[in-house]
Amino acid sequence: MDRTALAKRVIPPHPVLSFLIVAGFVGFLYVVEAYDVATNSSLEGDGVRPRDFSQWDNLLWMPLIHSDWSHLTGNAVPLLLLGFLATSGGLKQFFQVTVVIWLTSALGVWVFGSAGSHIGASGLVFGFLAFLLVRGIFAKSWLQLLIAVGVFALYGAALWGVLPGQPGISWEGHLFGAIGGVLAAWGVARDNHRSSAPARFTA
């Protein structure tokens, strides 16, 4: 498929496969939570601990761990919808976007976060939300912008979560997840622009 046309898509090229992959990831989060419950919350201390050099590998685990079933369920529904929409540029792009959001959220928390173990997939949720909102602007796609408005209507209130609020809520993870989504949208737009530029030959 032409890269420019792919950039303006709102439905994934392979919707069933995209749904299965996103749903599979969400299902895996439930498996992790079941293990955490069965082992008396043994995983909850394995989140990101800001500026703790002995726990650097926890950057990889933060989105996988949740405090309880309600915490996970609150992230699972928007993660399914937003993750599915984020696959519209193809699965390769989706994995790249996810990595950018994942690492930006975790690293931002590690550098700037408050003390404690930061856990949960809400950084991914905020990242996908920001990605979808900004992508349509970069792609100059009216349909993507329309979808983004719909997404904002559903989850726009969640953007307040990037500000300091309730005690025990990692607003830093939300904020840097959203920043990661903007960075990912910018990177996708840059790659699409490069691929659509005419070739230049030298003598």
VEXLUM-567320 format. One record per residue (C-alpha): residue in three letters; x, y, z. Coordinates in steps of 0.25 Angstrom, whole numbers, plus 5000, padded with zeros to 4 digits. Layout:
N
<"Ala"; <X; Y; Z>>
...
END
This chain:
203
<"Met"; <5000; 5000; 5000>>
<"Asp"; <5005; 5014; 4997>>
<"Arg"; <5011; 5021; 5009>>
<"Thr"; <5003; 5034; 5007>>
<"Ala"; <4990; 5026; 5007>>
<"Leu"; <4994; 5017; 5019>>
<"Ala"; <4997; 5030; 5027>>
<"Lys"; <4982; 5035; 5025>>
<"Arg"; <4976; 5022; 5029>>
<"Val"; <4966; 5021; 5041>>
<"Ile"; <4964; 5006; 5040>>
<"Pro"; <4976; 4996; 5041>>
<"Pro"; <4980; 4989; 5028>>
<"His"; <4977; 4976; 5035>>
<"Pro"; <4967; 4979; 5045>>
<"Val"; <4965; 4965; 5050>>
<"Leu"; <4979; 4962; 5052>>
<"Ser"; <4981; 4976; 5059>>
<"Phe"; <4970; 4973; 5068>>
<"Leu"; <4975; 4960; 5072>>
<"Ile"; <4989; 4966; 5075>>
<"Val"; <4983; 4977; 5084>>
<"Ala"; <4973; 4968; 5091>>
<"Gly"; <4985; 4958; 5093>>
<"Phe"; <4993; 4969; 5100>>
<"Val"; <4981; 4973; 5109>>
<"Gly"; <4978; 4958; 5112>>
<"Phe"; <4993; 4957; 5116>>
<"Leu"; <4991; 4968; 5126>>
<"Tyr"; <4980; 4960; 5132>>
<"Val"; <4989; 4948; 5133>>
<"Val"; <5000; 4957; 5140>>
<"Glu"; <4989; 4962; 5150>>
<"Ala"; <4984; 4948; 5153>>
<"Tyr"; <4999; 4944; 5156>>
<"Asp"; <5000; 4957; 5165>>
<"Val"; <4988; 4954; 5173>>
<"Ala"; <4991; 4939; 5174>>
<"Thr"; <5005; 4943; 5180>>
<"Asn"; <5000; 4954; 5190>>
<"Ser"; <5003; 4966; 5181>>
<"Ser"; <5018; 4961; 5179>>
<"Leu"; <5019; 4969; 5166>>
<"Glu"; <5014; 4983; 5171>>
<"Gly"; <5028; 4987; 5176>>
<"Asp"; <5034; 4984; 5162>>
<"Gly"; <5029; 4997; 5156>>
<"Val"; <5038; 5009; 5152>>
<"Arg"; <5045; 5015; 5165>>
<"Pro"; <5050; 5029; 5161>>
<"Arg"; <5065; 5031; 5161>>
<"Asp"; <5068; 5017; 5167>>
<"Phe"; <5079; 5011; 5158>>
<"Ser"; <5078; 4997; 5164>>
<"Gln"; <5064; 4996; 5158>>
<"Trp"; <5066; 5001; 5144>>
<"Asp"; <5060; 4988; 5138>>
<"Asn"; <5047; 4992; 5144>>
<"Leu"; <5045; 5002; 5133>>
<"Leu"; <5041; 4990; 5124>>
<"Trp"; <5031; 4985; 5134>>
<"Met"; <5023; 4997; 5138>>
<"Pro"; <5011; 4996; 5128>>
<"Leu"; <5009; 4981; 5131>>
<"Ile"; <5007; 4983; 5146>>
<"His"; <4994; 4988; 5153>>
<"Ser"; <4990; 4990; 5167>>
<"Asp"; <4976; 4982; 5166>>
<"Trp"; <4966; 4977; 5156>>
<"Ser"; <4959; 4991; 5156>>
<"His"; <4972; 4998; 5153>>
<"Leu"; <4974; 4988; 5141>>
<"Thr"; <4960; 4989; 5136>>
<"Gly"; <4960; 5004; 5136>>
<"Asn"; <4972; 5003; 5126>>
<"Ala"; <4967; 4991; 5118>>
<"Val"; <4955; 4997; 5111>>
<"Pro"; <4962; 5010; 5106>>
<"Leu"; <4974; 5002; 5103>>
<"Leu"; <4966; 4992; 5094>>
<"Leu"; <4960; 5004; 5086>>
<"Leu"; <4971; 5013; 5085>>
<"Gly"; <4982; 5002; 5083>>
<"Phe"; <4973; 4997; 5071>>
<"Leu"; <4972; 5011; 5065>>
<"Ala"; <4987; 5013; 5066>>
<"Thr"; <4989; 5000; 5057>>
<"Ser"; <4983; 5008; 5045>>
<"Gly"; <4997; 5011; 5040>>
<"Gly"; <5001; 4996; 5040>>
<"Leu"; <5006; 4987; 5051>>
<"Lys"; <5021; 4991; 5049>>
<"Gln"; <5017; 5005; 5051>>
<"Phe"; <5009; 5001; 5063>>
<"Phe"; <5020; 4994; 5070>>
<"Gln"; <5029; 5006; 5068>>
<"Val"; <5019; 5015; 5073>>
<"Thr"; <5017; 5006; 5085>>
<"Val"; <5032; 5006; 5088>>
<"Val"; <5033; 5021; 5088>>
<"Ile"; <5021; 5023; 5097>>
<"Trp"; <5026; 5012; 5107>>
<"Leu"; <5040; 5016; 5108>>
<"Thr"; <5037; 5031; 5109>>
<"Ser"; <5026; 5029; 5120>>
<"Ala"; <5036; 5020; 5128>>
<"Leu"; <5048; 5029; 5126>>
<"Gly"; <5040; 5041; 5129>>
<"Val"; <5035; 5035; 5142>>
<"Trp"; <5049; 5030; 5146>>
<"Val"; <5055; 5044; 5144>>
<"Phe"; <5044; 5053; 5149>>
<"Gly"; <5035; 5044; 5157>>
<"Ser"; <5031; 5045; 5171>>
<"Ala"; <5036; 5034; 5181>>
<"Gly"; <5029; 5021; 5180>>
<"Ser"; <5027; 5009; 5171>>
<"His"; <5020; 5014; 5158>>
<"Ile"; <5011; 5004; 5151>>
<"Gly"; <5000; 5002; 5141>>
<"Ala"; <4997; 5003; 5126>>
<"Ser"; <4991; 5017; 5127>>
<"Gly"; <5003; 5023; 5121>>
<"Leu"; <5001; 5015; 5109>>
<"Val"; <4986; 5019; 5109>>
<"Phe"; <4990; 5034; 5109>>
<"Gly"; <5001; 5032; 5099>>
<"Phe"; <4991; 5026; 5089>>
<"Leu"; <4981; 5036; 5092>>
<"Ala"; <4991; 5047; 5089>>
<"Phe"; <4996; 5040; 5077>>
<"Leu"; <4983; 5039; 5071>>
<"Leu"; <4979; 5054; 5074>>
<"Val"; <4992; 5059; 5067>>
<"Arg"; <4994; 5049; 5056>>
<"Gly"; <4982; 5055; 5048>>
<"Ile"; <4988; 5069; 5049>>
<"Phe"; <5001; 5064; 5043>>
<"Ala"; <4995; 5055; 5033>>
<"Lys"; <4985; 5066; 5029>>
<"Ser"; <4974; 5056; 5028>>
<"Trp"; <4960; 5061; 5031>>
<"Leu"; <4955; 5047; 5034>>
<"Gln"; <4966; 5044; 5044>>
<"Leu"; <4963; 5058; 5051>>
<"Leu"; <4948; 5054; 5051>>
<"Ile"; <4952; 5041; 5058>>
<"Ala"; <4961; 5049; 5067>>
<"Val"; <4950; 5058; 5071>>
<"Gly"; <4941; 5046; 5074>>
<"Val"; <4952; 5040; 5083>>
<"Phe"; <4954; 5053; 5090>>
<"Ala"; <4939; 5053; 5093>>
<"Leu"; <4940; 5039; 5099>>
<"Tyr"; <4953; 5041; 5107>>
<"Gly"; <4957; 5056; 5106>>
<"Ala"; <4954; 5057; 5121>>
<"Ala"; <4965; 5047; 5124>>
<"Leu"; <4975; 5058; 5119>>
<"Trp"; <4973; 5064; 5133>>
<"Gly"; <4981; 5052; 5138>>
<"Val"; <4994; 5059; 5133>>
<"Leu"; <4993; 5069; 5144>>
<"Pro"; <4996; 5066; 5159>>
<"Gly"; <4983; 5061; 5165>>
<"Gln"; <4979; 5050; 5174>>
<"Pro"; <4989; 5044; 5183>>
<"Gly"; <4995; 5031; 5179>>
<"Ile"; <4992; 5034; 5164>>
<"Ser"; <5004; 5034; 5155>>
<"Trp"; <5001; 5047; 5147>>
<"Glu"; <5016; 5047; 5143>>
<"Gly"; <5013; 5034; 5135>>
<"His"; <5001; 5040; 5129>>
<"Leu"; <5008; 5053; 5125>>
<"Phe"; <5021; 5046; 5119>>
<"Gly"; <5012; 5035; 5112>>
<"Ala"; <5005; 5047; 5105>>
<"Ile"; <5018; 5053; 5102>>
<"Gly"; <5022; 5040; 5096>>
<"Gly"; <5010; 5040; 5087>>
<"Val"; <5013; 5053; 5082>>
<"Leu"; <5027; 5049; 5079>>
<"Ala"; <5022; 5037; 5072>>
<"Ala"; <5012; 5044; 5063>>
<"Trp"; <5023; 5054; 5059>>
<"Gly"; <5033; 5042; 5056>>
<"Val"; <5022; 5036; 5047>>
<"Ala"; <5019; 5049; 5040>>
<"Arg"; <5034; 5051; 5037>>
<"Asp"; <5036; 5037; 5032>>
<"Asn"; <5023; 5038; 5023>>
<"His"; <5028; 5052; 5018>>
<"Arg"; <5042; 5046; 5014>>
<"Ser"; <5036; 5034; 5007>>
<"Ser"; <5027; 5043; 4999>>
<"Ala"; <5038; 5052; 4995>>
<"Pro"; <5043; 5051; 4980>>
<"Ala"; <5056; 5044; 4978>>
<"Arg"; <5068; 5052; 4974>>
<"Phe"; <5079; 5046; 4966>>
<"Thr"; <5093; 5051; 4965>>
<"Ala"; <5102; 5051; 4953>>
END
